[in-house]
């Protein structure tokens, strides 16, 4: 009788087991840059040819990838986020990583709803003191970038757009100023500081080997915080303001662009219900 009862209970439970949702794999999405890499301290060092920047960058990206896998990640996807994206090679990237090459959509594929966002080799936004080669997307073209009146750079834009898709920022490696910037958005983020600024093009840097060891260890550590970090989307509506440099006056027809407002000769605002909407408008019209 007891055996029959146990069998009935097991059979009754089978549909529940069969209908259990599959476990979602843990995918970490890395945006890499160059200005935040250890050993890269001057503007002349960020070119992909004729410098050791690509070697240093590969080393730090691969260290982060290994750290994420060691911490329990199932998949790591890397985007080359420096300049035109010709710095990373499939011949040198970590064998378990996936590398996205070529032009990306405005949302940087965040619609795939990655488990977490990570930055490697990241710099601070423009006009920040004690930051190495700080800028907001373009050191030559953009003087200031603001969202709802608040200064912002790559860290803020990508963290907040990722947040619109439910993806939190988990990790950042770079200089001290970049680490401070991301912590202001997500206090639980894990950072690996590999250098500090003495001046815009002068830094106190770790060796490549020491930086990779720190990045790998911190990336692995960060995986334990997946439940603690939260998506950080902005509450709309959103105003994205771009002030270009003195060599970049606005086009003559910019006053006729939809959902925009010309502020002065070099400054324009883009409006949208979300940051992604305003960002998409800006990227489509510029």
Secondary structure in CASP SS format (residue, H / E / C, confidence):
PFRMAT SS
TARGET T0000
AUTHOR 0000-0000-0000
METHOD secondary structure of the structure
MODEL  1
X C 1.00
X H 1.00
X H 1.00
X H 1.00
X H 1.00
X H 1.00
X H 1.00
X H 1.00
X H 1.00
X H 1.00
X H 1.00
X H 1.00
X H 1.00
X H 1.00
X H 1.00
X H 1.00
X H 1.00
X H 1.00
X C 1.00
X C 1.00
X C 1.00
X C 1.00
X C 1.00
X C 1.00
X C 1.00
X C 1.00
X E 1.00
X E 1.00
X E 1.00
X E 1.00
X E 1.00
X E 1.00
X C 1.00
X C 1.00
X C 1.00
X C 1.00
X C 1.00
X C 1.00
X C 1.00
X C 1.00
X C 1.00
X C 1.00
X H 1.00
X H 1.00
X H 1.00
X H 1.00
X C 1.00
X C 1.00
X C 1.00
X C 1.00
X C 1.00
X C 1.00
X H 1.00
X H 1.00
X H 1.00
X H 1.00
X H 1.00
X H 1.00
X H 1.00
X H 1.00
X H 1.00
X H 1.00
X H 1.00
X H 1.00
X H 1.00
X H 1.00
X H 1.00
X H 1.00
X H 1.00
X H 1.00
X C 1.00
X C 1.00
X C 1.00
X C 1.00
X E 1.00
X E 1.00
X E 1.00
X E 1.00
X E 1.00
X E 1.00
X C 1.00
X C 1.00
X C 1.00
X C 1.00
X C 1.00
X C 1.00
X C 1.00
X C 1.00
X C 1.00
X C 1.00
X C 1.00
X C 1.00
X C 1.00
X C 1.00
X C 1.00
X C 1.00
X C 1.00
X E 1.00
X E 1.00
X E 1.00
X C 1.00
X C 1.00
X C 1.00
X C 1.00
X C 1.00
X C 1.00
X C 1.00
X C 1.00
X C 1.00
X H 1.00
X H 1.00
X H 1.00
X C 1.00
X C 1.00
X C 1.00
X E 1.00
X E 1.00
X E 1.00
X E 1.00
X E 1.00
X E 1.00
X E 1.00
X C 1.00
X C 1.00
X C 1.00
X C 1.00
X C 1.00
X C 1.00
X C 1.00
X C 1.00
X C 1.00
X C 1.00
X C 1.00
X C 1.00
X C 1.00
X C 1.00
X C 1.00
X C 1.00
X C 1.00
X C 1.00
X C 1.00
X E 1.00
X E 1.00
X E 1.00
X E 1.00
X E 1.00
X E 1.00
X C 1.00
X C 1.00
X E 1.00
X E 1.00
X C 1.00
X C 1.00
X H 1.00
X H 1.00
X H 1.00
X H 1.00
X H 1.00
X H 1.00
X H 1.00
X H 1.00
X H 1.00
X H 1.00
X H 1.00
X C 1.00
X C 1.00
X C 1.00
X E 1.00
X E 1.00
X E 1.00
X E 1.00
X E 1.00
X E 1.00
X E 1.00
X E 1.00
X H 1.00
X H 1.00
X H 1.00
X H 1.00
X H 1.00
X H 1.00
X H 1.00
X H 1.00
X H 1.00
X H 1.00
X C 1.00
X C 1.00
X C 1.00
X C 1.00
X E 1.00
X E 1.00
X E 1.00
X E 1.00
X E 1.00
X E 1.00
X E 1.00
X E 1.00
X E 1.00
X E 1.00
X C 1.00
X C 1.00
X E 1.00
X E 1.00
X E 1.00
X E 1.00
X C 1.00
X C 1.00
X H 1.00
X H 1.00
X H 1.00
X H 1.00
X H 1.00
X H 1.00
X H 1.00
X H 1.00
X H 1.00
X H 1.00
X H 1.00
X H 1.00
X H 1.00
X H 1.00
X H 1.00
X H 1.00
X H 1.00
X H 1.00
X C 1.00
X C 1.00
X C 1.00
X C 1.00
X C 1.00
X C 1.00
X C 1.00
X C 1.00
X C 1.00
X C 1.00
X C 1.00
X C 1.00
X E 1.00
X E 1.00
X E 1.00
X E 1.00
X E 1.00
X E 1.00
X E 1.00
X C 1.00
X C 1.00
X C 1.00
X C 1.00
X C 1.00
X C 1.00
X C 1.00
X C 1.00
X C 1.00
X H 1.00
X H 1.00
X H 1.00
X C 1.00
X C 1.00
X C 1.00
X E 1.00
X E 1.00
X E 1.00
X E 1.00
X E 1.00
X C 1.00
X C 1.00
X E 1.00
X E 1.00
X E 1.00
X E 1.00
X E 1.00
X E 1.00
X C 1.00
X C 1.00
X H 1.00
X H 1.00
X H 1.00
X H 1.00
X H 1.00
X H 1.00
X H 1.00
X H 1.00
X H 1.00
X H 1.00
X H 1.00
X C 1.00
END
